[in-house]
Amino acid sequence: MQLHALTQVSGRSLSQLLSKRPPISQIKQIHAQIITKSIALSRLSLTDSLIHCYLHSKNLNSARTLFDNYPLPSPPTLLWNLIIRAYSKLQHSSESISLFHRMLTTQAAPDKYTFTFVITSCAHQNSIVYGNIVHGMLIKNGTLLNLYVANSLINLYAVFAMVNDAHELFDEMPVRDVFSWTSLLCAYAKNGNMRRAGDIFREMPVRNDVSWAVMISGFVSCGSYTEALKYFHNMLSEVKPNEAVLVCALSACANLGSLDHGNWIHGYIDKNCISETSNIKTSLIDMYAKCGRIDRAYRVFDKIPRWDVQNFTSMITGLSIHGLGEKAIRQGSSIFYNMENLWGIVPKIEHYGCYVDLLGRAGYLAKAFGIVKSMPVYPDIVVWRALLSACRIHRNVTFGEHVMNHLEQLDPRSCIGADVLLSNIYASLGKWEKVAQVRKIMGKQKNHSDIGCSWIELNGVVHEFRVSDILHPQIVEIHDKLSEILKRVGLVGYTADATHVSFDLSEEDRERAVAWHSEKLAVAFGLMNTPPGDTIRIVKNLRTCEDCHTALKAISRVYDREIIVRDRSRFHTFKEGMCSYFYNNVQPIRKGVIWSVSIFCTGKDGATEISIPGHSKKSVVELVFDFAKWLAFSNAQDV
């Protein structure tokens, strides 16, 4: 039926036309014809059909206008449900709850679908209060016995990590399905209780891909990457992994530096013709970059037909953690001072913070401090802490104390973490009384530092070591091997640097403390269990300390090994007694009206140029400075 013939059609014909769910342009034409030809909207089927069509085409405003002007005193329950459901899909809207409250004042009675949609909306709120009220109503009218309503409530309590309420409701359910079990599983996973989540998972009569995804993502979230990969491989014998599972598994590989596992997952994706979504490609780039294969990361990136922000972010972050040189300081300065003059971009607080960090880590403390004092915007906590971190690297107490004073004036809570840096500055200079004062304050604040942990992959198995580890099956042999290693590197000039260790230990105890750092244990294990000449790859959760950095350089020389360590900030490649790294040179290039970014990566295998096209001069310049920003945060003491 053509729209120009609407003058001859009846209301019934229009309802039939609307039932085919035409595109939004035709819906509006039909609506206009109904109004201009005075076809009675009192025909409820027409109004209902229009509301259905507008909602189907995601035109919520038009549907709401018709709903609010419904001919009868109250729309039927079906339309209430449709409108409430539409608003329940909006993450930051409480309109579903308002509509539900309004519905209760009409003749329309809420049913099981109404409650399901309202509970979904309650899960998007900042407080559980609305959910508790709805739960009370369900208990009064008996709708709680419905399976889908009960599942929605369990999911609500899972969102707010209220595991006791979720489990109590679960136990009261007369009938449960896989969604009931999975929602309860999610409650424990969100609360970080993976032991109990594992118990429930094993009790589940039926599991689906979502159940597995909840477990694997839960382990990744709490840092149990090895366990996440174990569940991933067990999953493959039951169900096909979905996108969320693959992304979580690749994230676990990236955090462990497990290249073998990451390669296998990539091969599995290709072999099973799984669609490589943007999220999966981004995860592959991140995995390869963090496993030390920046070439493979770029290979994945280069094959993406249409890049998005996540792809760029993952690729640039990967490039940045592979190194920084003195030339990058000059380059960062050039970019910073030319942002506004050449490219019309006014530096923001985050740009100043990056530049201060870049200068500070390179040792230009006075210049960095001058930038902070002359900033046109008020320096925030991030800027001051970046400067303090530089003071720690270069052991400058005067600047460090000055920065701490500013931090305390801004917000005493901002000193958490910063006080550790100041303590280390004092310790490095042997000012133990000052160390005692700072640590006394830290004790009152109950500040807890992360425990150093390192991972090394051997024959597809990831081995974990913690500082002063005693749990590994080969720990006795590892300690013996490490003692032998330290004696040999001592002959070529290595001496333990224990200046950052607790002041209340003797010199001998302090040296023993640094000797058992997790990366040293991992290296000893690697030397014991790999053939001569093999590269040793290690991942550490914290930044490598100065002593371990010096020791690893000496070990690479004495044992003629390449040792690659990825710490919290960047990659270190130790070889022949030196720490080398990729130097990334980045610059905007214009060819006609097209702008692009060229990144030059120089490493032991030669030089590579990577060209990333941009959509505008401004976007390319911002991309360049973002690259410099990541470089600044990845800088280390080798500069």
C-alpha positions as CSV (number, residue, x, y, z in Angstrom):
1,M,0.0,0.0,0.0
2,Q,1.4,3.4,-1.0
3,L,1.4,6.2,1.5
4,H,-0.1,8.7,-1.0
5,A,-3.2,6.6,-1.0
6,L,-3.9,7.0,2.7
7,T,-6.9,9.3,2.1
8,Q,-8.9,6.3,0.9
9,V,-7.9,3.8,3.6
10,S,-9.7,3.0,6.8
11,G,-8.4,2.8,10.4
12,R,-8.2,-1.0,10.1
13,S,-6.0,-0.7,7.0
14,L,-3.7,1.7,8.9
15,S,-3.5,-0.7,11.8
16,Q,-2.5,-3.5,9.3
17,L,0.1,-1.2,7.8
18,L,1.6,-0.3,11.2
19,S,1.7,-4.0,12.2
20,K,4.4,-4.5,9.5
21,R,6.7,-2.2,11.6
22,P,7.6,0.3,8.8
23,P,10.7,2.5,9.1
24,I,10.5,5.7,11.2
25,S,10.0,8.0,8.2
26,Q,6.8,6.1,7.1
27,I,5.6,5.9,10.7
28,K,5.7,9.7,10.9
29,Q,3.9,10.0,7.6
30,I,1.2,7.7,8.7
31,H,0.9,9.5,12.0
32,A,0.6,12.9,10.2
33,Q,-2.0,11.5,7.8
34,I,-4.1,10.2,10.7
35,I,-4.0,13.7,12.3
36,T,-4.6,15.7,9.1
37,K,-7.4,13.5,7.8
38,S,-9.1,13.4,11.2
39,I,-9.0,9.7,11.4
40,A,-10.1,9.1,15.0
41,L,-7.2,8.4,17.3
42,S,-9.9,7.2,19.7
43,R,-9.5,3.9,17.8
44,L,-7.3,2.4,20.5
45,S,-5.7,-0.1,18.1
46,L,-4.2,2.8,16.1
47,T,-2.8,4.5,19.2
48,D,-1.4,1.2,20.5
49,S,0.1,0.4,17.0
50,L,1.8,3.8,16.8
51,I,3.3,3.4,20.3
52,H,4.5,-0.1,19.4
53,C,6.1,1.2,16.1
54,Y,7.8,4.2,17.7
55,L,9.3,2.0,20.4
56,H,10.4,-0.5,17.8
57,S,12.2,2.2,15.9
58,K,13.7,3.5,19.2
59,N,11.8,6.8,19.1
60,L,11.0,6.9,22.8
61,N,10.0,10.6,22.9
62,S,7.2,10.2,20.3
63,A,6.0,7.0,22.0
64,R,5.9,8.8,25.3
65,T,3.9,11.7,23.9
66,L,1.2,9.3,22.6
67,F,1.3,7.4,25.9
68,D,0.9,10.5,28.0
69,N,-2.1,11.6,25.9
70,Y,-3.8,8.2,25.8
71,P,-7.6,8.5,25.1
72,L,-8.7,6.5,28.1
73,P,-8.1,7.5,31.7
74,S,-5.4,4.8,31.8
75,P,-3.4,2.9,29.2
76,P,-3.7,-0.9,29.4
77,T,-1.1,-2.9,31.4
78,L,0.6,-4.0,28.1
79,L,1.4,-0.4,27.2
80,W,2.7,0.4,30.7
81,N,5.0,-2.6,30.4
82,L,6.3,-1.5,27.0
83,I,7.1,2.0,28.1
84,I,8.6,0.9,31.5
85,R,10.7,-1.7,29.7
86,A,12.0,1.0,27.2
87,Y,13.2,3.2,30.0
88,S,14.6,0.3,32.0
89,K,17.2,-0.2,29.3
90,L,18.6,3.3,30.0
91,Q,21.5,2.9,32.4
92,H,21.2,6.3,34.2
93,S,17.4,6.8,34.2
94,S,14.9,6.4,37.0
95,E,12.0,7.1,34.8
96,S,10.8,3.5,34.9
97,I,10.4,3.8,38.6
98,S,8.5,7.0,38.3
99,L,6.2,5.5,35.7
100,F,5.7,2.4,37.9
101,H,4.7,4.7,40.8
102,R,2.3,6.5,38.5
103,M,0.8,3.2,37.3
104,L,-0.1,2.2,40.8
105,T,-2.4,5.2,41.0
106,T,-4.4,4.0,38.0
107,Q,-6.7,1.1,37.3
108,A,-4.0,-0.8,35.4
109,A,-2.6,-3.7,37.5
110,P,1.1,-4.5,37.4
111,D,1.9,-8.1,36.4
112,K,5.0,-10.2,36.4
113,Y,6.5,-8.5,33.4
114,T,6.0,-5.0,35.0
115,F,7.9,-6.1,38.1
116,T,10.7,-7.7,36.0
117,F,11.3,-4.4,34.1
118,V,11.1,-2.3,37.2
119,I,13.6,-4.4,39.0
120,T,15.9,-4.1,36.1
121,S,15.7,-0.3,36.4
122,C,16.3,-0.6,40.2
123,A,19.6,-2.3,39.4
124,H,20.7,0.8,37.5
125,Q,20.2,3.1,40.4
126,N,22.8,4.3,42.9
127,S,20.9,2.9,45.9
128,I,19.3,-0.5,46.7
129,V,16.3,1.4,48.4
130,Y,14.0,1.2,45.4
131,G,14.8,-2.5,44.9
132,N,13.9,-3.2,48.6
133,I,10.6,-1.4,48.2
134,V,9.7,-3.4,45.1
135,H,10.8,-6.6,46.9
136,G,8.4,-5.9,49.7
137,M,5.5,-5.4,47.3
138,L,6.3,-8.7,45.7
139,I,6.1,-10.5,49.0
140,K,2.7,-8.9,49.7
141,N,1.1,-9.8,46.3
142,G,2.7,-13.2,45.8
143,T,4.4,-12.4,42.5
144,L,7.7,-13.3,44.0
145,L,7.0,-17.0,43.3
146,N,7.4,-16.2,39.5
147,L,10.7,-17.6,38.2
148,Y,11.6,-14.6,36.1
149,V,10.7,-12.0,38.8
150,A,12.8,-13.9,41.3
151,N,15.7,-14.1,38.9
152,S,15.6,-10.4,38.4
153,L,15.7,-9.8,42.1
154,I,18.7,-12.1,42.5
155,N,20.5,-10.2,39.8
156,L,19.6,-6.9,41.6
157,Y,21.2,-8.1,44.8
158,A,24.2,-9.3,42.7
159,V,24.7,-5.9,41.2
160,F,24.9,-4.4,44.7
161,A,27.1,-7.3,45.9
162,M,24.5,-8.2,48.6
163,V,25.4,-11.9,48.5
164,N,23.4,-12.9,51.7
165,D,20.2,-11.4,50.4
166,A,20.7,-13.0,47.0
167,H,21.5,-16.4,48.5
168,E,18.5,-16.3,50.8
169,L,16.2,-15.5,47.9
170,F,17.8,-18.3,45.9
171,D,17.2,-20.8,48.7
172,E,13.5,-19.8,48.9
173,M,12.8,-20.3,45.1
174,P,10.7,-23.4,44.5
175,V,12.0,-23.6,40.9
176,R,15.4,-22.5,39.6
177,D,16.9,-22.4,36.1
178,V,20.4,-21.7,34.8
179,F,19.7,-17.9,35.1
180,S,19.0,-18.3,38.8
181,W,22.3,-20.1,39.4
182,T,24.2,-17.7,37.2
183,S,22.8,-14.7,39.0
184,L,23.8,-16.1,42.3
185,L,27.2,-16.9,40.9
186,C,27.6,-13.3,39.8
187,A,26.8,-12.0,43.2
188,Y,29.7,-13.9,44.8
189,A,32.0,-13.0,41.9
190,K,31.2,-9.3,42.1
191,N,31.9,-9.5,45.9
192,G,35.4,-11.0,45.2
193,N,34.5,-14.3,46.9
194,M,35.7,-16.6,44.1
195,R,36.1,-19.6,46.4
196,R,32.4,-19.6,47.2
197,A,31.6,-18.8,43.5
198,G,33.6,-21.9,42.6
199,D,31.6,-24.1,45.0
200,I,28.3,-22.8,43.4
201,F,29.7,-23.3,39.9
202,R,30.5,-26.9,40.6
203,E,27.0,-27.5,42.0
204,M,25.2,-26.0,39.0
205,P,23.1,-28.7,37.2
206,V,23.4,-26.9,33.9
207,R,26.0,-24.3,32.8
208,N,26.0,-21.9,29.8
209,D,28.5,-19.6,28.3
210,V,27.4,-16.7,30.6
211,S,28.1,-18.9,33.7
212,W,31.6,-19.6,32.4
213,A,32.1,-15.9,31.6
214,V,31.1,-14.9,35.1
215,M,33.7,-17.2,36.6
216,I,36.6,-16.3,34.2
217,S,35.9,-12.5,34.5
218,G,35.7,-12.9,38.2
219,F,39.2,-14.5,38.4
220,V,40.6,-11.8,36.1
221,S,39.1,-9.0,38.2
222,C,40.7,-10.3,41.4
223,G,44.1,-10.9,39.8
224,S,43.9,-14.8,39.7
225,Y,45.0,-14.9,36.1
226,T,46.3,-18.5,36.1
227,E,43.0,-19.7,37.5
228,A,41.1,-17.8,34.8
229,L,43.0,-19.6,32.1
230,K,42.4,-22.9,33.8
231,Y,38.7,-22.3,33.7
232,F,38.9,-21.1,30.1
233,H,40.5,-24.3,28.9
234,N,38.0,-26.4,30.9
235,M,35.1,-24.5,29.3
236,L,36.1,-25.5,25.8
237,S,35.0,-29.1,26.5
238,E,31.5,-27.9,27.4
239,V,30.5,-24.8,25.4
240,K,31.9,-22.5,22.8
241,P,33.3,-19.3,24.4
242,N,31.6,-16.0,23.7
243,E,33.2,-12.6,23.1
244,A,33.3,-11.8,26.8
245,V,35.2,-15.0,27.7
246,L,37.8,-14.5,24.9
247,V,38.4,-10.9,26.0
248,C,38.9,-12.0,29.6
249,A,41.1,-14.9,28.7
250,L,43.3,-12.7,26.5
251,S,43.5,-10.2,29.4
252,A,44.7,-12.9,31.7
253,C,47.4,-13.8,29.2
254,A,48.4,-10.1,28.9
255,N,48.7,-9.8,32.7
256,L,50.7,-13.0,33.0
257,G,52.9,-12.3,30.0
258,S,51.8,-15.7,28.8
259,L,52.7,-15.6,25.1
260,D,52.1,-19.3,24.5
261,H,48.6,-19.2,25.9
262,G,47.8,-16.0,24.0
263,N,49.1,-17.5,20.7
264,W,46.9,-20.5,21.3
265,I,43.8,-18.5,21.9
266,H,44.5,-16.4,18.8
267,G,44.9,-19.6,16.8
268,Y,41.6,-21.0,18.3
269,I,39.8,-17.9,17.2
270,D,41.1,-18.2,13.6
271,K,40.6,-22.0,13.4
272,N,36.9,-21.8,14.6
273,C,36.1,-18.8,12.4
274,I,35.1,-16.7,15.4
275,S,34.2,-13.1,14.3
276,E,37.0,-10.8,15.5
277,T,35.0,-8.0,17.0
278,S,36.7,-4.7,17.9
279,N,36.9,-5.8,21.6
280,I,38.6,-9.0,20.6
281,K,41.1,-7.2,18.3
282,T,41.8,-4.7,21.0
283,S,42.5,-7.5,23.5
284,L,44.8,-9.2,21.0
285,I,46.8,-6.0,20.5
286,D,47.1,-5.6,24.2
287,M,48.1,-9.2,24.8
288,Y,50.8,-9.2,22.2
289,A,52.2,-5.9,23.3
290,K,52.3,-6.9,26.9
291,C,53.9,-10.2,26.0
292,G,56.8,-8.4,24.3
293,R,55.7,-9.0,20.7
294,I,54.9,-5.4,19.6
295,D,55.4,-6.6,16.0
296,R,52.5,-9.0,16.2
297,A,50.4,-6.4,18.0
298,Y,50.9,-4.0,15.1
299,R,50.1,-6.8,12.6
300,V,46.7,-7.3,14.3
301,F,46.2,-3.5,14.4
302,D,47.2,-3.1,10.7
303,K,44.5,-5.6,9.6
304,I,41.6,-3.8,11.2
305,P,39.5,-2.3,8.4
306,R,38.1,0.6,10.5
307,W,39.9,1.6,13.7
308,D,38.1,2.9,16.8
309,V,39.3,4.7,19.9
310,Q,39.9,1.4,21.8
311,N,42.1,0.0,19.0
312,F,44.2,3.2,18.9
313,T,44.5,3.3,22.7
314,S,45.7,-0.3,22.9
315,M,48.2,0.1,20.1
316,I,49.7,3.4,21.4
317,T,49.8,2.1,25.0
318,G,51.6,-1.0,23.7
319,L,54.2,1.1,21.8
320,S,54.7,3.3,24.8
321,I,55.6,0.5,27.2
322,H,58.4,-0.6,24.9
323,G,60.6,2.2,25.7
324,L,61.7,5.9,25.9
325,G,64.9,7.7,25.2
326,E,66.4,11.2,25.8
327,K,65.2,12.3,22.3
328,A,61.7,11.8,23.5
329,I,62.2,14.5,26.1
330,R,63.1,17.0,23.4
331,Q,60.2,15.7,21.3
332,G,57.7,16.0,24.1
333,S,58.8,19.6,24.8
334,S,58.4,20.4,21.2
335,I,55.0,19.0,21.0
336,F,53.9,20.6,24.3
337,Y,55.0,24.2,23.3
338,N,53.7,23.9,19.8
339,M,50.3,22.5,20.7
340,E,48.5,25.9,20.7
341,N,50.7,27.9,18.3
342,L,50.8,25.4,15.4
343,W,47.8,23.2,15.9
344,G,45.4,25.4,17.9
345,I,45.0,23.0,20.9
346,V,45.1,24.7,24.3
347,P,47.0,22.4,26.8
348,K,44.8,21.0,29.6
349,I,45.6,19.9,33.1
350,E,46.4,16.4,31.9
351,H,48.8,17.7,29.3
352,Y,50.7,19.7,31.9
353,G,50.7,16.6,34.2
354,C,52.3,14.5,31.4
355,Y,54.9,17.2,30.6
356,V,55.8,17.6,34.3
357,D,56.2,13.8,34.6
358,L,58.3,13.7,31.5
359,L,60.7,16.4,32.7
360,G,60.8,15.1,36.3
361,R,61.6,11.5,35.4
362,A,64.4,12.8,33.0
363,G,66.0,14.6,35.9
364,Y,64.9,18.2,35.1
365,L,63.3,18.7,38.5
366,A,63.8,22.5,38.7
367,K,62.2,23.0,35.2
368,A,59.4,20.7,36.1
369,F,58.8,22.5,39.3
370,G,58.8,25.8,37.4
371,I,56.2,24.5,35.0
372,V,54.0,23.6,38.0
373,K,54.3,27.0,39.6
374,S,53.6,28.8,36.3
375,M,50.6,26.7,35.1
376,P,47.5,28.7,34.1
377,V,45.4,26.1,35.8
378,Y,45.7,25.0,39.5
379,P,47.9,21.9,39.7
380,D,46.0,18.9,40.9
381,I,47.1,15.9,43.0
382,V,48.2,13.9,40.0
383,V,50.7,16.6,39.0
384,W,52.2,16.9,42.5
385,R,52.5,13.2,42.9
386,A,54.2,12.9,39.5
387,L,56.8,15.4,40.6
388,L,57.3,13.6,43.9
389,S,57.9,10.3,42.1
390,A,60.6,12.1,40.1
391,C,62.1,13.3,43.4
392,R,62.3,9.6,44.6
393,I,64.0,8.5,41.4
394,H,66.6,11.2,41.7
395,R,66.8,11.2,45.5
396,N,66.1,14.9,45.9
397,V,64.9,15.5,49.5
398,T,64.4,19.2,49.2
399,F,62.0,19.0,46.3
400,G,60.3,16.0,47.9
401,E,59.5,17.7,51.2
402,H,58.2,20.7,49.3
403,V,55.9,18.6,47.2
404,M,54.6,16.7,50.3
405,N,53.7,20.0,51.9
406,H,51.6,21.0,48.9
407,L,50.0,17.5,48.8
408,E,48.9,17.8,52.5
409,Q,47.4,21.2,51.8
410,L,45.4,19.9,48.9
411,D,44.0,16.8,50.5
412,P,45.5,14.7,53.3
413,R,44.1,11.5,51.7
414,S,46.3,12.3,48.7
415,C,49.4,11.5,50.7
416,I,48.5,7.8,50.6
417,G,51.1,6.3,48.3
418,A,53.0,9.6,48.2
419,D,54.2,9.1,51.8
420,V,55.8,5.8,50.6
421,L,57.7,7.7,47.9
422,L,59.0,10.3,50.5
423,S,60.0,7.5,52.9
424,N,62.0,5.9,50.1
425,I,63.7,9.2,49.4
426,Y,64.8,9.5,53.0
427,A,65.9,5.8,53.1
428,S,68.0,6.2,50.0
429,L,70.0,8.9,51.7
430,G,70.2,7.1,55.0
431,K,68.0,9.6,56.9
432,W,66.5,7.0,59.2
433,E,65.0,9.4,61.7
434,K,63.0,11.0,58.9
435,V,62.0,7.5,57.7
436,A,60.7,6.7,61.2
437,Q,58.6,9.9,61.3
438,V,57.0,9.2,57.9
439,R,56.3,5.6,58.6
440,K,54.7,6.4,62.0
441,I,52.2,8.6,60.1
442,M,51.7,5.8,57.5
443,G,51.0,3.3,60.4
444,K,48.2,5.6,61.6
445,Q,46.7,5.7,58.1
446,K,46.8,1.9,57.8
447,N,48.3,2.1,54.4
448,H,48.8,-1.3,52.8
449,S,51.2,-1.8,49.8
450,D,50.8,-4.5,47.2
451,I,53.0,-7.5,47.6
452,G,55.6,-8.0,44.8
453,C,54.7,-10.8,42.5
454,S,56.4,-12.1,39.3
455,W,55.4,-14.7,36.7
456,I,57.4,-16.8,34.3
457,E,56.0,-19.1,31.7
458,L,57.7,-22.5,31.0
459,N,56.4,-25.1,28.6
460,G,52.9,-23.6,28.7
461,V,52.8,-23.5,32.5
462,V,52.8,-20.1,34.3
463,H,54.8,-20.1,37.5
464,E,54.2,-17.5,40.2
465,F,56.8,-16.1,42.7
466,R,56.2,-13.7,45.5
467,V,58.8,-11.8,47.5
468,S,60.6,-14.3,49.9
469,D,58.5,-17.1,48.4
470,I,58.7,-20.5,50.1
471,L,55.7,-22.2,48.4
472,H,57.1,-23.2,45.0
473,P,57.8,-26.9,44.7
474,Q,61.4,-26.2,43.7
475,I,62.0,-23.3,46.1
476,V,64.9,-24.9,47.9
477,E,66.8,-25.5,44.6
478,I,65.8,-21.9,43.5
479,H,67.2,-20.4,46.7
480,D,70.5,-22.3,46.1
481,K,70.6,-21.3,42.5
482,L,69.9,-17.6,43.4
483,S,72.7,-17.7,46.0
484,E,75.1,-19.0,43.3
485,I,73.9,-16.3,40.9
486,L,74.5,-13.5,43.3
487,K,78.0,-14.7,44.1
488,R,78.9,-14.9,40.4
489,V,77.5,-11.4,39.6
490,G,79.3,-10.1,42.7
491,L,82.6,-11.0,41.0
492,V,81.8,-8.5,38.2
493,G,81.0,-5.6,40.4
494,Y,77.4,-6.1,41.6
495,T,76.6,-5.1,45.2
496,A,73.2,-5.2,46.8
497,D,71.5,-1.8,47.1
498,A,69.4,-2.1,50.3
499,T,68.8,1.6,50.8
500,H,65.0,1.4,50.4
501,V,64.5,-1.5,52.8
502,S,63.1,-1.1,56.2
503,F,65.4,1.0,58.5
504,D,64.9,-1.2,61.5
505,L,66.9,-4.1,60.0
506,S,70.6,-4.7,60.1
507,E,72.6,-4.2,56.9
508,E,72.9,-8.0,56.4
509,D,69.1,-8.5,56.8
510,R,68.4,-5.6,54.4
511,E,70.7,-7.2,51.8
512,R,68.9,-10.6,52.3
513,A,65.5,-8.9,51.9
514,V,66.4,-7.5,48.4
515,A,68.0,-10.8,47.4
516,W,64.6,-12.6,47.6
517,H,62.7,-10.2,45.4
518,S,60.2,-12.0,43.2
519,E,61.9,-11.2,39.8
520,K,65.2,-12.6,41.1
521,L,63.5,-15.8,42.1
522,A,61.8,-16.0,38.7
523,V,65.2,-15.4,36.9
524,A,66.8,-18.1,39.0
525,F,64.0,-20.5,38.1
526,G,64.4,-19.6,34.5
527,L,68.1,-20.2,34.4
528,M,67.6,-23.6,36.1
529,N,64.9,-24.8,33.7
530,T,65.7,-23.4,30.2
531,P,68.5,-24.3,27.8
532,P,71.6,-21.9,27.6
533,G,70.9,-19.0,25.3
534,D,67.1,-19.0,25.6
535,T,65.4,-15.7,26.4
536,I,63.9,-15.5,29.8
537,R,60.6,-13.5,29.9
538,I,59.2,-12.3,33.2
539,V,56.1,-10.2,34.2
540,K,56.0,-8.2,37.5
541,N,53.0,-6.5,39.1
542,L,55.1,-3.7,40.6
543,R,57.9,-1.4,39.3
544,T,61.3,-3.1,39.3
545,C,63.5,-1.7,42.1
546,E,66.9,-0.2,41.5
547,D,68.7,-3.1,43.0
548,C,66.9,-5.7,40.8
549,H,67.5,-3.6,37.8
550,T,71.2,-3.5,38.5
551,A,71.3,-7.2,39.3
552,L,69.5,-8.2,36.1
553,K,71.9,-6.3,34.0
554,A,74.8,-8.2,35.7
555,I,73.0,-11.5,35.3
556,S,72.4,-11.0,31.6
557,R,76.2,-10.4,31.2
558,V,77.5,-13.2,33.3
559,Y,75.1,-15.9,32.0
560,D,74.9,-14.5,28.4
561,R,71.1,-14.4,28.4
562,E,68.5,-12.0,27.2
563,I,66.1,-11.2,30.1
564,I,62.9,-9.4,29.2
565,V,61.0,-8.0,32.2
566,R,57.7,-6.2,31.9
567,D,57.0,-4.4,35.2
568,R,54.1,-2.1,36.0
569,S,55.4,0.7,33.9
570,R,57.3,-0.7,30.9
571,F,59.5,-3.3,29.3
572,H,63.2,-3.8,30.2
573,T,65.4,-5.8,27.9
574,F,68.6,-6.9,29.7
575,K,71.4,-8.1,27.4
576,E,75.1,-8.1,27.7
577,G,75.0,-6.2,30.9
578,M,72.8,-3.4,29.5
579,C,69.2,-2.5,29.7
580,S,68.0,-1.6,26.1
581,Y,64.6,-0.7,24.9
582,F,62.7,0.4,21.8
583,Y,62.9,4.1,21.1
584,N,59.7,5.5,19.7
585,N,59.9,8.6,17.6
586,V,56.5,10.0,16.7
587,Q,55.5,13.0,14.5
588,P,52.5,14.3,12.6
589,I,52.9,14.3,8.8
590,R,50.7,16.1,6.2
591,K,50.4,14.9,2.6
592,G,48.1,17.3,0.8
593,V,44.9,17.5,3.0
594,I,45.5,14.2,4.7
595,W,47.2,14.1,8.1
596,S,48.8,11.0,9.6
597,V,51.1,10.0,12.5
598,S,54.4,8.2,11.8
599,I,56.0,6.3,14.7
600,F,59.6,5.1,14.3
601,C,60.4,2.1,16.5
602,T,64.1,1.2,16.8
603,G,65.2,-1.9,18.6
604,K,67.7,-4.8,18.4
605,D,66.1,-6.1,15.2
606,G,66.3,-2.8,13.3
607,A,64.0,0.1,12.6
608,T,60.3,0.1,11.7
609,E,58.0,2.9,10.7
610,I,54.3,2.7,11.6
611,S,51.9,5.1,9.9
612,I,48.5,5.8,11.5
613,P,46.1,7.9,9.5
614,G,44.0,10.6,11.2
615,H,40.7,12.3,10.3
616,S,41.8,15.8,11.0
617,K,44.8,17.9,12.0
618,K,43.4,18.3,15.5
619,S,42.8,14.6,16.0
620,V,46.3,13.7,14.8
621,V,48.0,16.2,17.0
622,E,46.0,15.0,20.0
623,L,47.1,11.5,19.1
624,V,50.7,12.5,19.0
625,F,50.5,14.2,22.4
626,D,48.6,11.2,23.8
627,F,51.6,9.1,22.7
628,A,54.0,11.4,24.4
629,K,51.8,11.2,27.5
630,W,52.0,7.4,27.7
631,L,55.8,7.7,27.1
632,A,56.1,10.0,30.0
633,F,54.3,7.6,32.3
634,S,56.4,4.7,31.1
635,N,59.7,6.4,31.6
636,A,62.2,4.7,34.0
637,Q,65.6,5.3,35.6
638,D,67.5,4.4,32.4
639,V,66.8,7.8,30.9
